[in-house]
Amino acid sequence: MNNFIFQNPTKIIFGKETIEKIGDELKKNNIKKVLIHYGGGSIKKNGVYDKVVISLKENNIEFIEVSGVKPNPRLSKVIEGIEFAKKNNVDGILAIGGGSVIDSAKAIAGGFFYDDYIWNAFATKNRFKKALPLFVILTLSATGSEMNGNAVITNEKTNQKWTTSGLALYPKVSIIDPTVQFSLPKKQTINGAVDAISHAMEFYFDGTKNNEIQLQLAESIIRTIITTTEILLGNPEDYDARANLVWSATLALNGLLSTGTKGGDWSSHELEHSLSALFDVSHGEGLAIIFPAWLKYNYNEHIERFDRFALKIFNIDTGNPSIDAKLGIETLIEWYKKIGQPTTLKEIGITENNIDKLVENATQKEYIGRLKRLSKEDIINIYKLAL
């Protein structure tokens, strides 16, 4: 196990009927005027918005709104939010939504004090050092953004989907009421589950040795997500299944699994970011396609770990590690198919003619991969495996 520092300052309020606490939490943090940030308006249909407004008014907290956040959140919306927040002199941001909304809110919170062009916080090492206090009401579990300092934004002018991170971007308080997600379309639950599994796998397959506790934590999270997703596809209002899925997704990327590791591999995410930046693919769908291709390409780099994955997640044990590793990958792919995810690029209309464009976009970073540093040829081969 490697040395590590673990620090997570986010307060989590979890459970039924917790949304009503938001006003009190803002008041405790001396927030008098807040920018509410959300997506397409589903929060006004499921009652979340009304609960928030009542709680804010009861605590004498003024609010303004910036809505319209889309999946793969856009830089233009972030810039709009920063300008509106400054114009109205808010002292906090309240994100109501899933990872896209939260990431957009983080960029607004950091951009409020950022003197440089906002995209440089993603494209350079000049990250956010200060941010407005951020509060979250989670309505879709997937990214873990409710309990981490990461944000992923798409620059629609350059077709770059890049990440920034920092302690300043951690939410102060995140409220997680699993019942809010009862009404989610099945596809959103599925996409979120695949995203969360992928986060756990990024740490699991980064080549770190002798990190038993992190491995067992990741295995437990992955198994729990698989089990609860299957339950929820039959009964989306099963509270215990929903609560376990929701909390598993948070734990998959709140920093706990990264402790003692190399920090995760993240090749699959980088290659998927190129895909969703260029073709606006759902992140969960993209990962269901790209991650298995990466697994197929790299299993010989750490055969023992891939063998263990097959055993611990799918109870596969033929006695031959190489066969087990390949069977584990195929079983994961079959599970993705079972829950309705595409597992090839062709299924979403991407052909071999698009690979050069994907590779060019993906190779703008300094390097990709920790289990194995990927060359341009490696990246080409992984995209071809995903066809």
Buried (B, 14 or more C-beta within 10 A) or exposed (E): EEEEEEEBEBBBBBEEEBBBBBBBBBBEBEBBBBBBBBBBEBBEEBEBBEBBBBBBEEBEBEBBBBBBBBBBBBBEBBBBBBBBBEEEEBBBBBBBBBBBBBBBBBBBBBBBBBEEEBBBBBBEEBBBEEBBBBBBBBBBBBBBBBBBBBBBBBBBEBBBBBBBBBEBBBBBBBBBBBBBBBBBEEBBBBBBBBBBBBBBBBBBBBBBEEBEEBBEBBBBBBBBBBBBBBBBBEEBEBEEBBBBBBBBBBBBBBBBBBBBBBBBBBBBBBBBBBBBBBBBBBBBBBBBBBBBBBBBBBBEBBEEBBBBBBBBBBEBEEEEBEBBBBBBBBBBBEBBEEBEBBBBBEEBEBEEEBBEBBBBBBBEEEEBBBBBEBEEEBBBBBBEBBB
